[in-house]
Amino acid sequence: MDFLEAVILAIIQGLTEWLPVSSEGISSLVMINFFGKSLAEAIFVSVWLHAGTLLAATLYFWSDIKNILRGLPSYIRNPNQKEGYPGLTRFLVISTLTTAIVAVPLVLFMLESFEFSGGAAMGLIGILLIATGVMQKSIKHSQIISERPGFSDAVIAGIAQAFSVFPGLSRSGLTTSVLLLRKHDPEYALKLSFLMSIPAVFMAEIALIATGNNIFMFDFFSIVAVSVSFLLGLLTLGSLLKIAQKVNFGYFCIFLGVLSLLAVFM
C-alpha cells in the first residue's frame, strides 16, 4: 500500500466495521477495482485492517471485558453457568472455539484458491452482499423468550461468525441475525456480536502473523492504516452502533451487491 491507499482503506474499515454491511466486502471491492489486488490479497489486507478496529472495540467494551475475565475462574469451576458474567464467559468461550474450528479451513481455502480478481471477484462479493441484505430484510424482531444465551446459541452464533470470513457476508449481520432468530433482545444481541468479534479477530491476526507475511504487516503504510482505522473506529463506534440498532441496512447491501454484479457486465 501507498499512503493514499492506506488512508482510504482505513477510513472504510473504521466506519463500516460497526455496521452490518461487511467491511471486508466493501474494502475488498475497493482494492480489486482501484488498487489492482486479487481477491486473496484483498482478504489478507482486510483482515489486517481489523487490527485497528479490534483495539477500538477492546477499549470501548473494556468494562465488560474485565468482568468477563474475572468470570473465568467461576466458569472453570462450573462451566454450565448461564447467568451473569460467568455465563457470558461461557458463551464467548464456546462461540470462539466454534468459530476457530469452522473458520480456519475456510480461510486457508480462500488464501489458496481465491487468486483471481476483476469480474469474477466482484461477482462473488456482489452475490454475498445480496445474500447479506436479503437475510437482514427477512429477519423480524419477534417476542423475546430468552434472557441469556445458552450452549446452542453459542455454537450457532460461532458458526455464523466463521462464515463471515467470506467477503460480502457481514459478521455482525450474521451473528446478530441468528441471535434474533433465537429470540434474544436486539440490543443485547448486537452487544454480544461485538464482544464475540474481539477474541475472533485477535485469533485472525495471530493467524496472519503465523503465515509469515510480517514484512507487509509491519511496514510503515500498514501501520498507518491500522492506526487510522483504530482512531476513526474509536471515534465512531458508539454512534454507529446506535444507528445499527435502529436502521436496517438490508437494502444498502442488496443495492451494493447489485451494483457489483452490474459492473461485471459493463
NUDREN-825672 format. One record per residue (C-alpha): residue number from 1; residue in one letter; x, y, z. Coordinates in steps of 0.1 Angstrom, whole numbers. Layout:
BEGIN
<pt NUM; 'A'; <X; Y; Z>> ...
//
This chain:
BEGIN
<pt 1; 'M'; <0; 0; 0>> <pt 2; 'D'; <10; 36; -5>> <pt 3; 'F'; <-1; 64; 18>> <pt 4; 'L'; <-33; 72; 0>> <pt 5; 'E'; <-44; 36; -2>> <pt 6; 'A'; <-37; 31; 35>> <pt 7; 'V'; <-58; 60; 45>> <pt 8; 'I'; <-87; 52; 22>> <pt 9; 'L'; <-89; 16; 33>> <pt 10; 'A'; <-85; 26; 70>> <pt 11; 'I'; <-114; 51; 67>> <pt 12; 'I'; <-136; 23; 51>> <pt 13; 'Q'; <-127; -1; 79>> <pt 14; 'G'; <-131; 24; 107>> <pt 15; 'L'; <-166; 34; 95>> <pt 16; 'T'; <-181; 2; 82>> <pt 17; 'E'; <-169; -23; 108>> <pt 18; 'W'; <-197; -12; 132>> <pt 19; 'L'; <-225; -16; 106>> <pt 20; 'P'; <-239; -48; 92>> <pt 21; 'V'; <-226; -42; 57>> <pt 22; 'S'; <-195; -63; 55>> <pt 23; 'S'; <-165; -41; 59>> <pt 24; 'E'; <-144; -69; 44>> <pt 25; 'G'; <-166; -70; 13>> <pt 26; 'I'; <-166; -32; 8>> <pt 27; 'S'; <-128; -28; 13>> <pt 28; 'S'; <-122; -58; -10>> <pt 29; 'L'; <-143; -42; -38>> <pt 30; 'V'; <-122; -11; -35>> <pt 31; 'M'; <-90; -30; -36>> <pt 32; 'I'; <-100; -51; -66>> <pt 33; 'N'; <-114; -22; -86>> <pt 34; 'F'; <-90; 6; -78>> <pt 35; 'F'; <-58; -9; -64>> <pt 36; 'G'; <-54; -40; -86>> <pt 37; 'K'; <-55; -66; -58>> <pt 38; 'S'; <-66; -102; -63>> <pt 39; 'L'; <-94; -114; -40>> <pt 40; 'A'; <-69; -134; -18>> <pt 41; 'E'; <-47; -103; -14>> <pt 42; 'A'; <-77; -81; -6>> <pt 43; 'I'; <-89; -106; 21>> <pt 44; 'F'; <-54; -106; 36>> <pt 45; 'V'; <-52; -68; 38>> <pt 46; 'S'; <-88; -65; 50>> <pt 47; 'V'; <-82; -89; 79>> <pt 48; 'W'; <-51; -69; 89>> <pt 49; 'L'; <-71; -37; 89>> <pt 50; 'H'; <-93; -53; 115>> <pt 51; 'A'; <-64; -49; 140>> <pt 52; 'G'; <-72; -12; 143>> <pt 53; 'T'; <-109; -17; 150>> <pt 54; 'L'; <-101; -46; 173>> <pt 55; 'L'; <-82; -22; 195>> <pt 56; 'A'; <-111; 3; 193>> <pt 57; 'A'; <-137; -24; 203>> <pt 58; 'T'; <-114; -36; 232>> <pt 59; 'L'; <-113; -1; 247>> <pt 60; 'Y'; <-150; 6; 241>> <pt 61; 'F'; <-160; -27; 258>> <pt 62; 'W'; <-132; -27; 284>> <pt 63; 'S'; <-155; -27; 314>> <pt 64; 'D'; <-173; -58; 300>> <pt 65; 'I'; <-140; -75; 291>> <pt 66; 'K'; <-127; -70; 326>> <pt 67; 'N'; <-158; -86; 341>> <pt 68; 'I'; <-156; -114; 316>> <pt 69; 'L'; <-120; -122; 325>> <pt 70; 'R'; <-130; -120; 362>> <pt 71; 'G'; <-157; -146; 354>> <pt 72; 'L'; <-131; -171; 340>> <pt 73; 'P'; <-124; -188; 374>> <pt 74; 'S'; <-161; -192; 381>> <pt 75; 'Y'; <-166; -205; 346>> <pt 76; 'I'; <-138; -230; 350>> <pt 77; 'R'; <-153; -242; 383>> <pt 78; 'N'; <-187; -245; 368>> <pt 79; 'P'; <-188; -244; 330>> <pt 80; 'N'; <-226; -248; 330>> <pt 81; 'Q'; <-234; -213; 345>> <pt 82; 'K'; <-257; -192; 323>> <pt 83; 'E'; <-262; -161; 344>> <pt 84; 'G'; <-241; -131; 349>> <pt 85; 'Y'; <-206; -126; 336>> <pt 86; 'P'; <-196; -163; 341>> <pt 87; 'G'; <-225; -171; 317>> <pt 88; 'L'; <-212; -145; 292>> <pt 89; 'T'; <-177; -160; 296>> <pt 90; 'R'; <-192; -194; 288>> <pt 91; 'F'; <-209; -181; 257>> <pt 92; 'L'; <-178; -164; 244>> <pt 93; 'V'; <-155; -194; 250>> <pt 94; 'I'; <-179; -218; 232>> <pt 95; 'S'; <-186; -194; 203>> <pt 96; 'T'; <-149; -186; 198>> <pt 97; 'L'; <-139; -222; 198>> <pt 98; 'T'; <-167; -230; 173>> <pt 99; 'T'; <-156; -201; 151>> <pt 100; 'A'; <-120; -212; 151>> <pt 101; 'I'; <-129; -248; 142>> <pt 102; 'V'; <-150; -238; 112>> <pt 103; 'A'; <-131; -206; 101>> <pt 104; 'V'; <-95; -219; 99>> <pt 105; 'P'; <-101; -243; 70>> <pt 106; 'L'; <-123; -217; 52>> <pt 107; 'V'; <-95; -191; 55>> <pt 108; 'L'; <-68; -215; 43>> <pt 109; 'F'; <-91; -224; 13>> <pt 110; 'M'; <-96; -188; 4>> <pt 111; 'L'; <-60; -178; 6>> <pt 112; 'E'; <-50; -207; -17>> <pt 113; 'S'; <-80; -207; -41>> <pt 114; 'F'; <-91; -170; -44>> <pt 115; 'E'; <-62; -158; -65>> <pt 116; 'F'; <-85; -142; -90>> <pt 117; 'S'; <-96; -106; -95>> <pt 118; 'G'; <-117; -85; -118>> <pt 119; 'G'; <-152; -96; -127>> <pt 120; 'A'; <-151; -130; -110>> <pt 121; 'A'; <-141; -115; -77>> <pt 122; 'M'; <-166; -87; -79>> <pt 123; 'G'; <-194; -111; -89>> <pt 124; 'L'; <-187; -133; -59>> <pt 125; 'I'; <-187; -104; -35>> <pt 126; 'G'; <-218; -90; -51>> <pt 127; 'I'; <-237; -123; -46>> <pt 128; 'L'; <-226; -125; -10>> <pt 129; 'L'; <-236; -89; -3>> <pt 130; 'I'; <-271; -95; -17>> <pt 131; 'A'; <-273; -126; 5>> <pt 132; 'T'; <-264; -105; 35>> <pt 133; 'G'; <-291; -79; 26>> <pt 134; 'V'; <-318; -105; 20>> <pt 135; 'M'; <-310; -121; 53>> <pt 136; 'Q'; <-313; -88; 72>> <pt 137; 'K'; <-345; -79; 54>> <pt 138; 'S'; <-361; -113; 63>> <pt 139; 'I'; <-353; -111; 100>> <pt 140; 'K'; <-381; -97; 121>> <pt 141; 'H'; <-379; -89; 158>> <pt 142; 'S'; <-401; -115; 175>> <pt 143; 'Q'; <-412; -120; 211>> <pt 144; 'I'; <-381; -122; 234>> <pt 145; 'I'; <-382; -155; 252>> <pt 146; 'S'; <-345; -160; 261>> <pt 147; 'E'; <-328; -138; 286>> <pt 148; 'R'; <-293; -152; 283>> <pt 149; 'P'; <-277; -173; 255>> <pt 150; 'G'; <-272; -210; 260>> <pt 151; 'F'; <-249; -236; 246>> <pt 152; 'S'; <-267; -240; 213>> <pt 153; 'D'; <-269; -202; 209>> <pt 154; 'A'; <-231; -200; 212>> <pt 155; 'V'; <-225; -228; 187>> <pt 156; 'I'; <-249; -214; 161>> <pt 157; 'A'; <-235; -178; 165>> <pt 158; 'G'; <-200; -192; 163>> <pt 159; 'I'; <-207; -210; 130>> <pt 160; 'A'; <-223; -178; 116>> <pt 161; 'Q'; <-193; -158; 126>> <pt 162; 'A'; <-170; -183; 109>> <pt 163; 'F'; <-187; -179; 75>> <pt 164; 'S'; <-183; -141; 77>> <pt 165; 'V'; <-147; -147; 66>> <pt 166; 'F'; <-162; -147; 30>> <pt 167; 'P'; <-161; -110; 18>> <pt 168; 'G'; <-196; -98; 14>> <pt 169; 'L'; <-211; -117; 44>> <pt 170; 'S'; <-214; -93; 73>> <pt 171; 'R'; <-200; -107; 106>> <pt 172; 'S'; <-222; -85; 128>> <pt 173; 'G'; <-252; -90; 104>> <pt 174; 'L'; <-249; -128; 105>> <pt 175; 'T'; <-243; -132; 143>> <pt 176; 'T'; <-269; -106; 153>> <pt 177; 'S'; <-295; -122; 129>> <pt 178; 'V'; <-291; -157; 143>> <pt 179; 'L'; <-293; -144; 179>> <pt 180; 'L'; <-325; -126; 169>> <pt 181; 'L'; <-339; -158; 154>> <pt 182; 'R'; <-331; -174; 188>> <pt 183; 'K'; <-354; -148; 204>> <pt 184; 'H'; <-328; -126; 221>> <pt 185; 'D'; <-332; -89; 228>> <pt 186; 'P'; <-319; -69; 197>> <pt 187; 'E'; <-297; -45; 217>> <pt 188; 'Y'; <-282; -74; 237>> <pt 189; 'A'; <-277; -95; 205>> <pt 190; 'L'; <-257; -66; 189>> <pt 191; 'K'; <-236; -62; 220>> <pt 192; 'L'; <-229; -100; 221>> <pt 193; 'S'; <-220; -98; 184>> <pt 194; 'F'; <-192; -73; 190>> <pt 195; 'L'; <-180; -90; 221>> <pt 196; 'M'; <-177; -121; 200>> <pt 197; 'S'; <-156; -103; 175>> <pt 198; 'I'; <-128; -94; 199>> <pt 199; 'P'; <-114; -129; 205>> <pt 200; 'A'; <-122; -139; 169>> <pt 201; 'V'; <-104; -110; 153>> <pt 202; 'F'; <-75; -114; 177>> <pt 203; 'M'; <-71; -151; 166>> <pt 204; 'A'; <-73; -140; 130>> <pt 205; 'E'; <-44; -115; 135>> <pt 206; 'I'; <-23; -142; 152>> <pt 207; 'A'; <-30; -165; 122>> <pt 208; 'L'; <-19; -138; 98>> <pt 209; 'I'; <14; -134; 117>> <pt 210; 'A'; <18; -172; 115>> <pt 211; 'T'; <16; -170; 77>> <pt 212; 'G'; <50; -153; 76>> <pt 213; 'N'; <38; -121; 60>> <pt 214; 'N'; <53; -100; 87>> <pt 215; 'I'; <71; -76; 63>> <pt 216; 'F'; <38; -64; 49>> <pt 217; 'M'; <20; -62; 82>> <pt 218; 'F'; <46; -41; 99>> <pt 219; 'D'; <57; -18; 71>> <pt 220; 'F'; <51; 20; 76>> <pt 221; 'F'; <19; 23; 55>> <pt 222; 'S'; <3; -8; 70>> <pt 223; 'I'; <9; 7; 104>> <pt 224; 'V'; <-6; 40; 92>> <pt 225; 'A'; <-37; 21; 80>> <pt 226; 'V'; <-42; 3; 113>> <pt 227; 'S'; <-36; 35; 133>> <pt 228; 'V'; <-62; 54; 113>> <pt 229; 'S'; <-88; 26; 115>> <pt 230; 'F'; <-82; 25; 152>> <pt 231; 'L'; <-87; 62; 158>> <pt 232; 'L'; <-117; 66; 134>> <pt 233; 'G'; <-132; 34; 148>> <pt 234; 'L'; <-129; 46; 184>> <pt 235; 'L'; <-145; 79; 175>> <pt 236; 'T'; <-174; 64; 156>> <pt 237; 'L'; <-182; 32; 174>> <pt 238; 'G'; <-208; 44; 199>> <pt 239; 'S'; <-228; 65; 174>> <pt 240; 'L'; <-227; 39; 146>> <pt 241; 'L'; <-238; 11; 170>> <pt 242; 'K'; <-269; 32; 178>> <pt 243; 'I'; <-275; 37; 141>> <pt 244; 'A'; <-271; -1; 135>> <pt 245; 'Q'; <-298; -8; 162>> <pt 246; 'K'; <-323; 15; 145>> <pt 247; 'V'; <-316; 11; 108>> <pt 248; 'N'; <-320; -20; 87>> <pt 249; 'F'; <-291; -20; 62>> <pt 250; 'G'; <-305; -48; 41>> <pt 251; 'Y'; <-314; -26; 12>> <pt 252; 'F'; <-280; -10; 12>> <pt 253; 'C'; <-263; -44; 10>> <pt 254; 'I'; <-286; -55; -18>> <pt 255; 'F'; <-280; -23; -37>> <pt 256; 'L'; <-242; -25; -34>> <pt 257; 'G'; <-244; -62; -44>> <pt 258; 'V'; <-264; -55; -75>> <pt 259; 'L'; <-240; -27; -85>> <pt 260; 'S'; <-211; -51; -82>> <pt 261; 'L'; <-229; -76; -104>> <pt 262; 'L'; <-238; -50; -130>> <pt 263; 'A'; <-202; -38; -131>> <pt 264; 'V'; <-191; -73; -141>> <pt 265; 'F'; <-211; -70; -174>> <pt 266; 'M'; <-202; -33; -181>> 
//
